[in-house]
Amino acid sequence: MVEVTKLLNEALKETDKLNDGEIFLVKDLFKGYFWNRISRRNRLLLGIFFLDHIQKTNGNIKPIEKTSSNQQRYQMTINTKNKQASS
C-alpha cells in the first residue's frame, strides 16, 4: 500500500506539467518502462486512488470517458483566472 501511495504522489506531481485541455491516462504520467515494472495489482489500485483523489479535491483534473480497454481518461482544465491570480 505504501508503494501505491508513493506512485499516487508521483502521478499528482506530474500533472503539474500538463497544459490546459490536455487529455491523458494515468499511465501517461509515467515513463513506459517504469509503468511496465509496476505490478498489475498496484496499477489497478493506483487508478482507483487517482480517480478518488481528483473527485474529492475537485481541482483542475476532470474524469471524462473510459477507453475501449476500460481505462479512465482525464482532462486538465486549468482555470486561467486562478492561474493569473497565483502568478
N, CA, C and O of each residue as an XYZ file, in Angstrom:
348
protein
N       0.827     -1.197      0.000
C       0.000      0.000      0.000
C       0.868      1.257      0.000
O       0.511      2.259     -0.619
N       1.994      1.207      0.686
C       2.904      2.345      0.723
C       3.396      2.665     -0.684
O       3.506      3.831     -1.063
N       3.692      1.615     -1.456
C       4.172      1.825     -2.827
C       3.123      2.547     -3.665
O       3.462      3.439     -4.442
N       1.867      2.177     -3.520
C       0.803      2.800     -4.305
C       0.638      4.264     -3.897
O       0.377      5.115     -4.747
N       0.784      4.558     -2.629
C       0.702      5.947     -2.166
C       1.824      6.776     -2.765
O       1.603      7.921     -3.162
N       3.025      6.215     -2.836
C       4.156      6.914     -3.466
C       3.882      7.141     -4.949
O       4.161      8.217     -5.476
N       3.341      6.138     -5.616
C       3.013      6.261     -7.038
C       1.952      7.332     -7.262
O       2.026      8.091     -8.228
N       0.968      7.392     -6.373
C      -0.076      8.407     -6.480
C       0.538      9.800     -6.359
O       0.207     10.696     -7.136
N       1.422      9.980     -5.398
C       2.074     11.282     -5.222
C       2.899     11.662     -6.447
O       2.895     12.821     -6.862
N       3.607     10.690     -7.028
C       4.387     10.950     -8.252
C       3.474     11.347     -9.403
O       3.776     12.279    -10.148
N       2.358     10.639     -9.548
C       1.416     10.936    -10.631
C       0.840     12.339    -10.466
O       0.720     13.081    -11.441
N       0.488     12.699     -9.245
C      -0.075     14.027     -9.000
C       0.946     15.123     -9.290
O       0.582     16.182     -9.803
N       2.217     14.884     -8.971
C       3.268     15.862     -9.286
C       3.391     16.049    -10.797
O       3.571     17.168    -11.277
N       3.293     14.959    -11.534
C       3.416     15.020    -12.997
C       2.282     15.812    -13.634
O       2.464     16.388    -14.707
N       1.126     15.853    -13.000
C       0.005     16.592    -13.580
C       0.293     18.093    -13.634
O      -0.335     18.814    -14.410
N       1.233     18.568    -12.821
C       1.613     19.987    -12.858
C       2.238     20.373    -14.198
O       2.282     21.553    -14.546
N       2.715     19.392    -14.940
C       3.385     19.635    -16.220
C       2.414     19.636    -17.403
O       2.817     19.891    -18.538
N       1.149     19.355    -17.140
C       0.156     19.262    -18.216
C      -0.357     20.643    -18.611
O      -0.409     21.562    -17.795
N      -0.730     20.764    -19.869
C      -1.299     22.001    -20.402
C      -2.816     21.964    -20.312
O      -3.418     20.896    -20.197
N      -3.421     23.130    -20.367
C      -4.873     23.241    -20.344
C      -5.482     22.464    -21.511
O      -5.036     22.588    -22.652
N      -6.488     21.676    -21.217
C      -7.190     20.922    -22.248
C      -6.563     19.582    -22.582
O      -7.136     18.805    -23.345
N      -5.399     19.299    -22.025
C      -4.703     18.052    -22.348
C      -5.462     16.862    -21.778
O      -5.908     16.879    -20.631
N      -5.600     15.826    -22.605
C      -6.283     14.589    -22.215
C      -5.229     13.529    -21.975
O      -4.280     13.402    -22.748
N      -5.395     12.757    -20.892
C      -4.368     11.782    -20.534
C      -4.951     10.605    -19.760
O      -6.066     10.661    -19.242
N      -4.166      9.551    -19.701
C      -4.429      8.391    -18.856
C      -3.412      8.433    -17.718
O      -2.368      9.071    -17.849
N      -3.698      7.774    -16.625
C      -2.739      7.743    -15.510
C      -1.404      7.177    -15.979
O      -0.352      7.659    -15.560
N      -1.429      6.171    -16.832
C      -0.176      5.564    -17.293
C       0.680      6.539    -18.090
O       1.895      6.360    -18.169
N       0.072      7.574    -18.686
C       0.823      8.581    -19.440
C       1.697      9.436    -18.525
O       2.611     10.112    -18.997
N       1.428      9.411    -17.232
C       2.179     10.214    -16.278
C       3.493      9.553    -15.866
O       4.267     10.128    -15.100
N       3.744      8.348    -16.374
C       4.955      7.596    -16.063
C       5.667      7.213    -17.352
O       5.033      7.058    -18.395
N       6.972      7.063    -17.280
C       7.719      6.549    -18.432
C       7.276      5.120    -18.679
O       6.966      4.384    -17.742
N       7.249      4.734    -19.940
C       6.749      3.413    -20.320
C       7.413      2.265    -19.597
O       6.734      1.359    -19.114
N       8.734      2.287    -19.516
C       9.427      1.175    -18.863
C       9.108      1.136    -17.368
O       9.034      0.057    -16.780
N       8.919      2.305    -16.749
C       8.598      2.330    -15.320
C       7.186      1.804    -15.088
O       6.952      1.021    -14.167
N       6.242      2.239    -15.931
C       4.855      1.775    -15.821
C       4.801      0.254    -15.940
O       4.070     -0.398    -15.193
N       5.561     -0.314    -16.864
C       5.551     -1.760    -17.069
C       6.123     -2.527    -15.884
O       5.830     -3.711    -15.719
N       6.924     -1.880    -15.066
C       7.509     -2.529    -13.885
C       6.559     -2.541    -12.689
O       6.787     -3.265    -11.720
N       5.512     -1.754    -12.755
C       4.532     -1.724    -11.666
C       3.626     -2.941    -11.830
O       3.150     -3.225    -12.929
N       3.392     -3.649    -10.744
C       2.539     -4.843    -10.826
C       1.127     -4.453    -11.252
O       0.677     -3.335    -11.002
N       0.449     -5.373    -11.887
C      -0.909     -5.120    -12.369
C      -1.809     -4.709    -11.208
O      -2.620     -3.792    -11.336
N      -1.665     -5.380    -10.097
C      -2.456     -5.076     -8.902
C      -2.255     -3.623     -8.472
O      -3.223     -2.915     -8.191
N      -1.006     -3.185     -8.422
C      -0.717     -1.817     -7.998
C      -1.166     -0.788     -9.030
O      -1.559      0.321     -8.667
N      -1.112     -1.146    -10.319
C      -1.613     -0.233    -11.339
C      -3.117     -0.032    -11.183
O      -3.620      1.084    -11.312
N      -3.824     -1.113    -10.905
C      -5.275     -1.015    -10.700
C      -5.597     -0.172     -9.468
O      -6.483      0.681     -9.506
N      -4.872     -0.417     -8.378
C      -5.073      0.371     -7.159
C      -4.757      1.844     -7.404
O      -5.478      2.725     -6.936
N      -3.690      2.104     -8.130
C      -3.305      3.471     -8.436
C      -4.423      4.182     -9.197
O      -4.747      5.332     -8.903
N      -5.004      3.495    -10.168
C      -6.107      4.075    -10.932
C      -7.297      4.415    -10.049
O      -7.922      5.462    -10.216
N      -7.606      3.539     -9.121
C      -8.722      3.763     -8.196
C      -8.418      4.945     -7.280
O      -9.262      5.821     -7.091
N      -7.219      4.968     -6.715
C      -6.822      6.054     -5.810
C      -6.760      7.395     -6.531
O      -7.163      8.416     -5.975
N      -6.257      7.400     -7.770
C      -6.145      8.641     -8.543
C      -7.537      9.222     -8.793
O      -7.768     10.408     -8.561
N      -8.453      8.394     -9.260
C      -9.819      8.849     -9.517
C     -10.463      9.358     -8.229
O     -11.093     10.415     -8.225
N     -10.307      8.618     -7.151
C     -10.871      9.017     -5.862
C     -10.304     10.368     -5.418
O     -11.041     11.230     -4.939
N      -9.004     10.542     -5.578
C      -8.348     11.783     -5.157
C      -8.874     12.984     -5.946
O      -9.197     14.017     -5.360
N      -8.959     12.852     -7.258
C      -9.393     14.017     -8.039
C     -10.875     14.323     -7.833
O     -11.289     15.476     -7.950
N     -11.669     13.309     -7.529
C     -13.084     13.567     -7.256
C     -13.262     14.271     -5.909
O     -14.149     15.109     -5.751
N     -12.419     13.926     -4.952
C     -12.517     14.552     -3.625
C     -11.970     15.972     -3.616
O     -12.499     16.833     -2.913
N     -10.920     16.226     -4.385
C     -10.305     17.547     -4.367
C     -11.020     18.534     -5.269
O     -10.909     19.744     -5.072
N     -11.752     18.036     -6.257
C     -12.496     18.901     -7.178
C     -11.592     19.996     -7.757
O     -11.953     21.173     -7.758
N     -10.426     19.597     -8.244
C      -9.444     20.535     -8.774
C      -9.521     20.706    -10.271
O     -10.608     20.727    -10.849
N      -8.362     20.827    -10.899
C      -8.265     21.112    -12.335
C      -8.340     19.875    -13.218
O      -8.354     20.003    -14.442
N      -8.388     18.702    -12.646
C      -8.434     17.473    -13.436
C      -9.841     16.905    -13.362
O     -10.406     16.740    -12.281
N     -10.390     16.610    -14.523
C     -11.746     16.069    -14.595
C     -11.732     14.723    -15.308
O     -11.103     14.588    -16.358
N     -12.425     13.716    -14.747
C     -12.576     12.463    -15.478
C     -13.521     12.702    -16.647
O     -14.537     13.381    -16.497
N     -13.191     12.147    -17.810
C     -14.092     12.340    -18.950
C     -14.742     11.014    -19.339
O     -15.855     10.732    -18.896
N     -14.085     10.201    -20.147
C     -14.694      8.934    -20.543
C     -13.685      7.812    -20.360
O     -12.510      8.043    -20.076
N     -14.175      6.595    -20.531
C     -13.275      5.442    -20.474
C     -12.931      5.008    -21.889
O     -13.716      5.188    -22.820
N     -11.732      4.428    -22.035
C     -11.306      3.917    -23.336
C     -11.985      2.577    -23.587
O     -12.681      2.052    -22.718
N     -11.781      2.035    -24.765
C     -12.343      0.720    -25.093
C     -11.738     -0.372    -24.223
O     -12.332     -1.438    -24.062
N     -10.552     -0.112    -23.655
C      -9.928     -1.091    -22.756
C     -10.229     -0.762    -21.294
O      -9.537     -1.237    -20.394
N     -11.266      0.053    -21.057
C     -11.775      0.385    -19.730
C     -10.804      1.214    -18.877
O     -10.849      1.149    -17.649
N      -9.931      1.989    -19.522
C      -9.042      2.891    -18.787
C      -9.700      4.266    -18.724
O     -10.239      4.754    -19.717
N      -9.651      4.883    -17.545
C     -10.264      6.190    -17.356
C      -9.422      7.273    -18.008
O      -8.212      7.345    -17.791
N     -10.062      8.115    -18.807
C      -9.388      9.281    -19.397
C      -9.702     10.491    -18.542
O     -10.776     10.609    -17.952
N      -8.728     11.387    -18.495
C      -8.868     12.620    -17.724
C      -8.522     13.807    -18.605
O      -7.838     13.665    -19.619
N      -9.003     14.979    -18.208
C      -8.658     16.204    -18.925
C      -8.240     17.260    -17.911
O      -8.903     17.476    -16.896
N      -7.120     17.911    -18.217
C      -6.649     19.026    -17.413
C      -7.438     20.259    -17.834
O      -7.459     20.616    -19.012
N      -8.074     20.899    -16.888
C      -8.856     22.106    -17.172
C      -8.369     23.205    -16.248
O      -8.890     23.389    -15.147
N      -7.374     23.926    -16.704
C      -6.786     24.986    -15.888
C      -7.651     26.223    -15.995
O      -7.925     26.714    -17.090
N      -8.072     26.716    -14.863
C      -8.852     27.943    -14.810
C      -7.872     29.103    -14.936
O      -7.084     29.344    -14.022
N      -7.907     29.822    -16.047
C      -6.933     30.881    -16.308
C      -7.030     32.021    -15.301
O      -6.025     32.678    -15.032
N      -8.194     32.273    -14.745
C      -8.324     33.330    -13.729
C      -7.525     32.960    -12.481
O      -6.809     33.796    -11.930
N      -7.647     31.698    -12.034
C      -6.907     31.247    -10.858
C      -5.414     31.229    -11.124
O      -4.611     31.555    -10.250
N      -5.052     30.843    -12.338
C      -3.633     30.759    -12.690
C      -3.001     32.159    -12.698
O      -1.878     32.334    -12.225
N      -3.721     33.152    -13.232
C      -3.198     34.523    -13.268
C      -3.128     35.112    -11.870
O      -2.205     35.871    -11.575
N      -4.061     34.791    -11.015
C      -4.077     35.314     -9.658
C      -2.909     34.779     -8.834
O      -2.386     35.474     -7.963
N      -2.501     33.530     -9.115
C      -1.404     32.940     -8.352
C      -0.046     33.350     -8.878
O       0.962     33.116     -8.212
N       0.014     33.964    -10.067
C       1.295     34.387    -10.654
C       1.813     35.659    -10.056
O       2.878     36.137    -10.449
